[in-house]
Amino acid sequence: MGDGAGGELMHELLSLHIIPFLPQFPVEVPLRSFDDSAVVDDVVFTTDAHTVKPLFFPGGDIGSLSVSGTVNDIAVMGATPLAMSLAVVLEEGLEIDALERVMKSVGKYSELANVPVVTGDTKVVESGALDGMIVTTSAIGKRSQYLDNNLEVARNHRPVTSNWLTDDNIQEGDVIIVTGTLGDHGVSLLSFREGYGFETEVKSDVAPLNHLIEEVLKVGGAVSMKDPTRGGFANAINEWSSKSGIGIEIEEADVPISEPVRNACELLGLDPMSIGNEGKAIIGCVPSMAEEVLKVIRSHPLGRNAAIVGKATSKYQRVVLHTEVGGHRILEPPVGDPVPRIC
């Protein structure tokens, strides 16, 4: 299970046993870069298979999750998602009402994101072969009309080599912003699945972020964006540090975490920074634009709890957390996802 959980074990599985056997073509952002989407001839492309358990949870379901996750993977590259495909594998015996509820969510969130489902596939497998259904969504996008201006604003302050918002764009002094509270999705689903009771206070943050991200690009100055799903914030920020070759310091007291999520994690022995999110983004931007970008994010309904949480620094070679009690510790990437089957 850990090999598919988005942490270091999965990275090792991909690096050693999957990617080496695939031909490597010269594309702008290739598979081996491990970014949220690939870029081929200025077309942005991504795909996701969703195996969430259970299919329905507080704040969402496998349908809303599928659309939001795939739309967000396109948007954080600095692209406008254009269209999606939808493939469903259904278990024999699945209630038609459940299928229709999921499809209604797909339709609703497709409309919210303004990204149509234009093609797909349907299969049925024998009873017991899977838990209800698996949903696979893919999407294509094109370069946002605001991306070039966004990068030009950033270049007015420091060199920017990439033409997309890739993981390796972080440089000394860049400010790290999260668009809202962390851990909501994973805690909500885990609590509902295991019957802990926290779901009465915590709902999943599932949401398409493409419209919010477009507003950020209009302001300018963003250099990297990422969708912190499996492995959460800790995994995503470590990917930035590793790929960019620079340390990142995070102020624990500034990281937005709701009180119910914090209480649940303390009770269950979990780190909210390592728990997956499905409606949040982390954004790296040049320092002089950070406050303006933060203001724009907070003005959007999906970004009201956004916060500046840290900055890149050559003082460290890793991600270092300044704890609330005044100490320091390395914020390690998770080996696997502490909450499996959440996306």
C-alpha positions as CSV (number, residue, x, y, z in Angstrom):
1,M,0.0,0.0,0.0
2,G,2.9,2.4,0.8
3,D,4.2,2.0,-2.8
4,G,1.1,3.8,-4.1
5,A,0.7,6.4,-1.4
6,G,2.6,9.3,-2.9
7,G,5.6,9.4,-0.6
8,E,9.2,8.2,-0.9
9,L,8.2,4.5,-1.4
10,M,6.1,5.4,-4.4
11,H,8.9,7.6,-5.8
12,E,11.2,4.7,-5.5
13,L,8.7,2.4,-7.2
14,L,8.3,4.8,-10.2
15,S,12.0,5.6,-10.5
16,L,13.3,2.0,-10.4
17,H,10.5,-0.2,-11.8
18,I,8.3,1.9,-14.1
19,I,9.9,5.0,-15.7
20,P,13.2,3.2,-16.8
21,F,11.2,0.9,-19.1
22,L,9.4,3.8,-20.9
23,P,10.9,5.6,-23.8
24,Q,12.0,9.2,-22.9
25,F,11.0,11.7,-25.6
26,P,12.3,15.3,-25.6
27,V,9.2,17.2,-24.3
28,E,9.0,20.5,-22.4
29,V,8.0,18.9,-19.1
30,P,8.5,15.1,-19.2
31,L,7.3,12.3,-17.1
32,R,10.6,11.9,-15.3
33,S,10.3,15.5,-13.8
34,F,7.5,14.3,-11.5
35,D,5.5,17.5,-11.9
36,D,1.7,17.6,-11.6
37,S,1.3,17.5,-15.4
38,A,3.4,16.9,-18.5
39,V,3.8,19.5,-21.3
40,V,4.1,18.4,-24.9
41,D,4.2,20.9,-27.7
42,D,2.6,23.5,-25.4
43,V,-0.3,21.1,-24.6
44,V,-0.6,20.3,-20.8
45,F,-1.8,16.8,-20.1
46,T,-2.5,14.8,-16.9
47,T,-4.3,11.6,-15.7
48,D,-5.4,10.3,-12.4
49,A,-7.0,7.0,-11.2
50,H,-9.2,7.4,-8.1
51,T,-9.7,4.6,-5.6
52,V,-11.2,6.4,-2.7
53,K,-12.8,4.4,0.1
54,P,-15.7,5.0,0.8
55,L,-17.2,6.4,-2.4
56,F,-19.1,9.1,-0.4
57,F,-17.7,11.1,2.4
58,P,-18.4,14.4,4.2
59,G,-17.9,17.3,1.7
60,G,-17.6,15.2,-1.4
61,D,-17.5,11.8,-3.2
62,I,-15.4,10.0,-5.8
63,G,-17.0,12.1,-8.5
64,S,-16.2,15.6,-7.2
65,L,-12.8,14.3,-6.2
66,S,-12.0,13.0,-9.7
67,V,-12.9,16.3,-11.4
68,S,-11.2,18.6,-8.9
69,G,-8.0,16.6,-8.6
70,T,-7.4,16.5,-12.4
71,V,-8.4,20.1,-13.0
72,N,-6.1,21.2,-10.2
73,D,-3.1,19.3,-11.7
74,I,-3.5,21.2,-15.0
75,A,-4.1,24.6,-13.3
76,V,-1.0,24.5,-11.0
77,M,1.2,24.3,-14.1
78,G,0.0,27.6,-15.2
79,A,-2.5,26.2,-17.8
80,T,-6.2,26.6,-18.5
81,P,-7.9,23.2,-18.4
82,L,-9.9,22.6,-21.6
83,A,-11.6,19.2,-21.5
84,M,-11.6,15.9,-19.6
85,S,-12.1,12.2,-20.2
86,L,-13.8,10.0,-17.7
87,A,-13.3,6.2,-17.4
88,V,-15.3,4.2,-14.9
89,V,-14.7,0.6,-13.8
90,L,-17.8,-0.6,-11.9
91,E,-18.2,-3.6,-9.6
92,E,-21.0,-6.0,-10.5
93,G,-23.8,-5.3,-8.0
94,L,-23.1,-1.6,-7.5
95,E,-26.4,0.2,-7.0
96,I,-27.6,2.4,-9.9
97,D,-28.5,5.1,-7.4
98,A,-24.8,5.2,-6.2
99,L,-23.6,5.5,-9.8
100,E,-26.1,8.3,-10.6
101,R,-25.0,10.2,-7.4
102,V,-21.4,10.0,-8.6
103,M,-22.2,11.1,-12.1
104,K,-24.3,14.1,-10.8
105,S,-21.2,15.2,-8.8
106,V,-19.0,14.8,-11.9
107,G,-21.5,17.0,-13.8
108,K,-21.7,19.6,-11.0
109,Y,-18.0,20.0,-10.6
110,S,-17.3,19.9,-14.3
111,E,-19.7,22.9,-14.5
112,L,-18.1,24.7,-11.6
113,A,-14.6,24.3,-13.2
114,N,-16.1,25.1,-16.7
115,V,-14.2,22.0,-18.0
116,P,-16.5,19.6,-20.0
117,V,-16.2,15.8,-20.0
118,V,-15.9,15.0,-23.7
119,T,-15.0,11.3,-23.9
120,G,-14.8,8.2,-21.7
121,D,-15.0,4.5,-21.2
122,T,-17.1,2.1,-19.0
123,K,-16.3,-1.4,-17.8
124,V,-17.9,-3.8,-15.3
125,V,-16.0,-6.4,-13.4
126,E,-17.2,-9.3,-11.3
127,S,-18.4,-8.8,-7.7
128,G,-15.6,-8.6,-5.2
129,A,-13.0,-7.5,-7.8
130,L,-13.0,-3.9,-6.5
131,D,-14.7,-1.6,-3.9
132,G,-17.7,-0.3,-5.9
133,M,-15.9,1.7,-8.6
134,I,-12.6,3.1,-9.8
135,V,-12.8,6.5,-11.7
136,T,-10.0,7.6,-14.0
137,T,-10.0,11.1,-15.2
138,S,-7.6,12.7,-17.7
139,A,-7.4,16.3,-18.9
140,I,-5.7,18.5,-21.4
141,G,-5.0,22.2,-21.1
142,K,-3.4,25.1,-22.9
143,R,-1.1,27.8,-21.7
144,S,-3.0,30.4,-19.6
145,Q,-3.4,33.7,-21.2
146,Y,-2.0,35.2,-18.0
147,L,1.0,33.0,-17.6
148,D,3.5,35.0,-19.7
149,N,2.7,38.2,-17.9
150,N,2.9,36.4,-14.5
151,L,6.4,35.2,-15.4
152,E,7.4,38.6,-16.7
153,V,6.5,40.1,-13.4
154,A,8.6,37.5,-11.6
155,R,11.5,38.2,-14.1
156,N,11.5,41.8,-13.1
157,H,12.7,40.7,-9.7
158,R,15.0,37.7,-10.4
159,P,15.9,35.2,-13.2
160,V,13.2,32.7,-14.2
161,T,14.4,29.9,-16.5
162,S,11.2,27.7,-16.8
163,N,8.3,28.7,-19.0
164,W,5.9,26.8,-16.7
165,L,5.2,26.8,-12.9
166,T,7.3,23.7,-12.3
167,D,8.7,22.3,-9.1
168,D,12.3,23.3,-9.8
169,N,11.6,27.0,-10.0
170,I,12.2,27.9,-6.4
171,Q,15.1,30.2,-5.6
172,E,16.6,32.0,-2.6
173,G,14.1,34.3,-0.9
174,D,11.0,33.0,-2.7
175,V,7.9,33.1,-0.4
176,I,5.8,30.0,0.2
177,I,2.0,30.5,0.4
178,V,-0.7,27.9,1.1
179,T,-4.2,28.7,-0.1
180,G,-6.0,27.4,3.0
181,T,-6.1,25.0,6.0
182,L,-4.3,21.7,5.6
183,G,-5.4,18.2,6.3
184,D,-9.2,18.6,6.0
185,H,-9.7,16.0,3.3
186,G,-7.7,13.2,4.8
187,V,-9.1,13.7,8.3
188,S,-12.7,14.0,7.1
189,L,-12.5,10.8,5.1
190,L,-10.5,8.8,7.7
191,S,-12.9,9.8,10.5
192,F,-16.0,8.9,8.4
193,R,-14.5,5.6,7.3
194,E,-13.4,4.5,10.8
195,G,-16.2,6.1,12.8
196,Y,-14.1,8.4,14.9
197,G,-16.8,11.2,14.9
198,F,-14.7,14.1,13.7
199,E,-16.6,14.2,10.4
200,T,-19.3,16.3,12.2
201,E,-16.7,19.1,12.4
202,V,-14.4,18.5,9.4
203,K,-15.5,18.3,5.8
204,S,-13.3,17.5,2.8
205,D,-11.9,20.5,1.0
206,V,-12.6,19.0,-2.5
207,A,-12.7,21.9,-5.0
208,P,-11.5,22.9,-8.5
209,L,-8.9,25.7,-8.1
210,N,-8.5,26.8,-11.7
211,H,-10.5,30.0,-11.2
212,L,-8.5,31.0,-8.1
213,I,-5.2,30.2,-9.8
214,E,-6.2,32.4,-12.7
215,E,-6.7,35.3,-10.4
216,V,-3.2,34.7,-9.0
217,L,-1.7,34.7,-12.5
218,K,-3.3,38.0,-13.3
219,V,-1.4,39.6,-10.5
220,G,1.9,38.0,-11.4
221,G,5.0,36.9,-9.6
222,A,4.2,33.2,-9.0
223,V,7.1,30.9,-10.0
224,S,5.9,27.5,-8.8
225,M,2.6,25.9,-7.8
226,K,1.6,22.4,-6.5
227,D,-1.4,20.4,-5.6
228,P,-0.5,18.8,-2.2
229,T,-2.6,15.6,-2.4
230,R,-1.1,12.3,-1.3
231,G,1.7,12.9,1.2
232,G,0.2,16.4,1.9
233,F,2.1,19.6,2.3
234,A,5.2,17.8,3.7
235,N,5.7,15.7,0.6
236,A,5.0,18.6,-1.8
237,I,7.4,21.1,-0.1
238,N,10.1,18.5,0.0
239,E,9.7,17.9,-3.7
240,W,10.3,21.7,-4.3
241,S,13.3,21.7,-2.1
242,S,14.9,18.6,-3.7
243,K,14.2,19.6,-7.3
244,S,15.2,23.2,-6.9
245,G,18.3,22.4,-4.8
246,I,17.6,24.8,-2.1
247,G,16.4,24.7,1.6
248,I,13.0,25.9,2.7
249,E,12.2,27.2,6.2
250,I,8.6,26.9,7.4
251,E,7.1,28.7,10.4
252,E,4.9,26.1,12.1
253,A,2.8,28.8,13.8
254,D,1.9,30.3,10.5
255,V,0.7,27.1,8.8
256,P,-3.2,27.2,8.7
257,I,-4.7,24.1,10.3
258,S,-8.3,24.1,11.6
259,E,-8.8,23.4,15.3
260,P,-10.9,20.2,14.7
261,V,-8.2,18.8,12.3
262,R,-5.4,19.7,14.8
263,N,-7.3,18.0,17.6
264,A,-8.0,14.9,15.5
265,C,-4.4,14.6,14.5
266,E,-3.2,14.9,18.0
267,L,-5.6,12.2,19.2
268,L,-4.7,9.8,16.3
269,G,-0.9,10.6,16.3
270,L,-0.9,12.0,12.8
271,D,0.9,15.0,11.3
272,P,-1.6,17.3,9.5
273,M,1.2,18.4,7.2
274,S,1.5,14.9,5.8
275,I,-2.2,14.4,5.2
276,G,-3.6,14.8,1.7
277,N,-5.7,17.8,0.5
278,E,-8.0,18.1,-2.5
279,G,-8.8,21.8,-2.6
280,K,-5.6,23.5,-1.7
281,A,-2.5,24.7,-3.5
282,I,1.0,25.8,-2.4
283,I,2.4,28.7,-4.3
284,G,6.0,30.0,-4.5
285,C,6.3,33.6,-5.5
286,V,8.9,36.4,-5.6
287,P,9.1,38.2,-2.2
288,S,8.0,41.6,-3.5
289,M,4.7,40.2,-4.8
290,A,3.9,38.0,-1.9
291,E,1.5,40.3,0.0
292,E,-0.4,41.2,-3.1
293,V,-0.7,37.6,-4.2
294,L,-1.9,36.7,-0.7
295,K,-4.5,39.5,-0.8
296,V,-5.9,38.2,-4.1
297,I,-6.1,34.6,-2.8
298,R,-7.9,35.7,0.4
299,S,-10.5,37.6,-1.6
300,H,-11.5,34.4,-3.3
301,P,-14.0,32.1,-1.5
302,L,-11.6,29.2,-1.7
303,G,-8.7,31.2,-0.3
304,R,-10.0,32.9,2.8
305,N,-7.6,31.1,5.1
306,A,-4.6,31.5,3.0
307,A,-1.3,32.3,4.7
308,I,2.4,32.9,4.1
309,V,4.2,30.0,5.8
310,G,7.8,30.3,4.9
311,K,10.6,31.1,2.4
312,A,13.4,29.5,0.4
313,T,16.9,29.9,1.9
314,S,20.4,28.6,1.2
315,K,20.9,28.6,4.9
316,Y,19.6,25.0,4.9
317,Q,19.8,22.1,2.4
318,R,16.5,20.6,3.6
319,V,13.0,21.7,4.6
320,V,13.3,22.9,8.2
321,L,10.3,23.6,10.5
322,H,10.6,26.4,13.1
323,T,8.4,24.9,15.7
324,E,5.8,26.8,17.8
325,V,7.9,26.2,21.0
326,G,11.0,27.9,19.4
327,G,12.9,24.8,18.2
328,H,13.9,23.5,14.8
329,R,13.4,20.2,13.2
330,I,13.6,18.7,9.7
331,L,10.2,18.3,8.0
332,E,10.7,14.9,6.4
333,P,8.7,13.8,3.4
334,P,6.4,10.9,4.4
335,V,7.4,7.4,3.5
336,G,3.8,6.7,2.5
337,D,0.4,8.3,3.1
338,P,-0.6,7.9,6.8
339,V,-4.3,7.9,5.5
340,P,-4.5,5.4,2.6
341,R,-7.3,5.3,0.0
342,I,-8.3,9.0,0.2
343,C,-7.9,9.8,-3.5
